[in-house]
Amino acid sequence: MTKGGAIVRTGDKIGIKQLFDDDSSTYTYLLWDPDTKDAVVVDPVDIQVDRDIAAANELGLNLVYGVNTHAHADHITGTWLLKQKVKGLQSVISEASKAKADIHIHHGDRIVFGSRYIEARATPGHTEGCLSYVADDQSFVLTGDALLIMGCGRTDFQGGSAETLYESVHSQIFSLPDGTIVYPAHDYKGRTQSSVGDEKENNPRLGSGKTKAEYVEIMANLNLNYPKHIDVAVPANLRCGAPDV
């Protein structure tokens, strides 16, 4: 079929490269149209911007957007730095995040690069402004902190709500085909991906037939430490990663 003047062949996949930041255990993703090489970078980390640009250049990509799943609490986004170094790149985040960006998006909006796109699905609960991004062929979903591999993001700050996150994951992520690959924003055990089917069946917080009440009880008793970078990261991320001047 044709899209936007380009040929999309049956079986073609969006190009994807997963990059990792050791300090915050953050996954950054390069996504691109294999034909046009137009690309987006999702959840960049400020100290890894040169790495991301080098990876894009090595692949011959034209970076169009710097996208965030939400205003992170554990690292400063690299979108502002990317805008200084990549001509024409625009920053993207949800309107609900209340963070600065060139473009604010909502549930159902599409981020188009070349003839491909990712669709934004609102998945609040970890924060009020969380979005997950689904590939146009539903082959993968970038879940941010809403759904992690055999876990999920915490729900005790930044407008978080365990009840809301349960509904978000079940309605917007677990409704995808079982074979859809899950790419999270973080992993702390060296795992790189999962699948919707595996998470529905085995996730100890949200899967295995857990009821909302059971999930809320689990989240209420995590007793997690305060994130070590939150006091610096959140204000910076509300500025799109720009310095405080």
ChimeraX attribute file (.defattr): number of C-alpha atoms within 10 A of each C-alpha:
attribute: neighborCount
match mode: 1-to-1
recipient: residues
	/A:1	8
	/A:2	9
	/A:3	10
	/A:4	9
	/A:5	9
	/A:6	13
	/A:7	12
	/A:8	17
	/A:9	9
	/A:10	7
	/A:11	7
	/A:12	12
	/A:13	18
	/A:14	21
	/A:15	14
	/A:16	16
	/A:17	14
	/A:18	14
	/A:19	17
	/A:20	19
	/A:21	15
	/A:22	9
	/A:23	9
	/A:24	16
	/A:25	16
	/A:26	21
	/A:27	22
	/A:28	25
	/A:29	22
	/A:30	23
	/A:31	25
	/A:32	29
	/A:33	23
	/A:34	18
	/A:35	15
	/A:36	15
	/A:37	19
	/A:38	20
	/A:39	27
	/A:40	28
	/A:41	26
	/A:42	25
	/A:43	27
	/A:44	29
	/A:45	26
	/A:46	18
	/A:47	15
	/A:48	16
	/A:49	18
	/A:50	15
	/A:51	12
	/A:52	21
	/A:53	19
	/A:54	12
	/A:55	15
	/A:56	21
	/A:57	12
	/A:58	9
	/A:59	12
	/A:60	13
	/A:61	21
	/A:62	22
	/A:63	24
	/A:64	21
	/A:65	25
	/A:66	25
	/A:67	25
	/A:68	29
	/A:69	26
	/A:70	30
	/A:71	30
	/A:72	26
	/A:73	23
	/A:74	19
	/A:75	27
	/A:76	28
	/A:77	32
	/A:78	27
	/A:79	30
	/A:80	24
	/A:81	20
	/A:82	26
	/A:83	16
	/A:84	10
	/A:85	13
	/A:86	14
	/A:87	11
	/A:88	13
	/A:89	19
	/A:90	19
	/A:91	23
	/A:92	23
	/A:93	27
	/A:94	26
	/A:95	18
	/A:96	18
	/A:97	23
	/A:98	16
	/A:99	21
	/A:100	20
	/A:101	23
	/A:102	12
	/A:103	13
	/A:104	16
	/A:105	18
	/A:106	16
	/A:107	16
	/A:108	12
	/A:109	16
	/A:110	18
	/A:111	18
	/A:112	18
	/A:113	20
	/A:114	19
	/A:115	20
	/A:116	26
	/A:117	22
	/A:118	24
	/A:119	20
	/A:120	24
	/A:121	22
	/A:122	26
	/A:123	31
	/A:124	28
	/A:125	27
	/A:126	28
	/A:127	27
	/A:128	24
	/A:129	23
	/A:130	29
	/A:131	30
	/A:132	28
	/A:133	29
	/A:134	24
	/A:135	21
	/A:136	17
	/A:137	14
	/A:138	16
	/A:139	17
	/A:140	25
	/A:141	24
	/A:142	26
	/A:143	26
	/A:144	29
	/A:145	26
	/A:146	29
	/A:147	30
	/A:148	22
	/A:149	26
	/A:150	18
	/A:151	17
	/A:152	23
	/A:153	19
	/A:154	20
	/A:155	22
	/A:156	18
	/A:157	13
	/A:158	17
	/A:159	13
	/A:160	19
	/A:161	19
	/A:162	23
	/A:163	16
	/A:164	18
	/A:165	28
	/A:166	25
	/A:167	16
	/A:168	23
	/A:169	23
	/A:170	15
	/A:171	14
	/A:172	16
	/A:173	27
	/A:174	20
	/A:175	12
	/A:176	19
	/A:177	14
	/A:178	17
	/A:179	14
	/A:180	21
	/A:181	21
	/A:182	26
	/A:183	26
	/A:184	26
	/A:185	27
	/A:186	24
	/A:187	20
	/A:188	12
	/A:189	8
	/A:190	9
	/A:191	12
	/A:192	17
	/A:193	15
	/A:194	18
	/A:195	21
	/A:196	24
	/A:197	19
	/A:198	18
	/A:199	23
	/A:200	22
	/A:201	16
	/A:202	16
	/A:203	20
	/A:204	17
	/A:205	23
	/A:206	26
	/A:207	21
	/A:208	13
	/A:209	13
	/A:210	16
	/A:211	13
	/A:212	17
	/A:213	11
	/A:214	12
	/A:215	18
	/A:216	20
	/A:217	13
	/A:218	14
	/A:219	19
	/A:220	13
	/A:221	8
	/A:222	10
	/A:223	8
	/A:224	10
	/A:225	6
	/A:226	11
	/A:227	11
	/A:228	11
	/A:229	14
	/A:230	15
	/A:231	12
	/A:232	13
	/A:233	20
	/A:234	21
	/A:235	19
	/A:236	23
	/A:237	27
	/A:238	19
	/A:239	20
	/A:240	24
	/A:241	25
	/A:242	18
	/A:243	11
	/A:244	7
	/A:245	3
